[in-house]
Amino acid sequence: MPAIRILIIEDDPIIAEDIKDMLTSVNYQVAGIAYDMEEALHCIEKTKPDVVLLDINLDGNYEGFEIAEHINKTRKIPFLYLTSYSGKDIINQAKQTLPMGYIVKPFNEQELFTSIEIAFYNFSKFILPLKLDREVINKLISTPLTQKEFDVLKGIYDGKNNQQVADEQFVSINTTKTHVKNIYEKLNTHTRLETINLLNNLLR
């Protein structure tokens, strides 16, 4: 399946390119880069990203908050703020727009990757929960899931690790790992995040 598609909204071209390099090095796909509010709103509608990385301060104004409000009103996608500001007033203002993350510059690749993974998972799990249906999923994929594989898939979607799934299903950890491998092959995914993303795209 396609990689997670991320839109970067950042008014400093050098920082934007650095972020792009960080994202592509961990196999995300950059849906686009926007440098101001007008371009950002256009890109959100045109590229339909899975996640938005949003600078709060664009062109000397806090236009990131306005973009966030637009996202909340028009599209159900997670966004994370990228900012140099860590003051209490700015954080309180940011909280009102319900971001999935708040990353203070400067940050490194691992911090960015971790923040995106957690943000996307939390958004999928708590903001847009799905009711999984094996018959519906099997109609949408070329190789159907067995009942056991579907049971493991539900565990993946619920955020359980392999040991927790094994305990829940009363099977060994190796059996669970085999089921997970089969699920990835049948869904053409490689990670839990990709799998959750695919389910959201297939079933919404």
Secondary structure as UniProt FT lines:
FT   STRAND          5..9
FT   HELIX           13..25
FT   TURN            26..27
FT   STRAND          29..34
FT   HELIX           37..47
FT   STRAND          51..55
FT   TURN            59..60
FT   HELIX           63..74
FT   STRAND          79..83
FT   HELIX           88..95
FT   TURN            96..97
FT   STRAND          101..104
FT   HELIX           109..122
FT   HELIX           123..127
FT   HELIX           134..140
FT   HELIX           147..157
FT   TURN            158..159
FT   HELIX           162..169
FT   HELIX           173..187
FT   HELIX           192..203
//
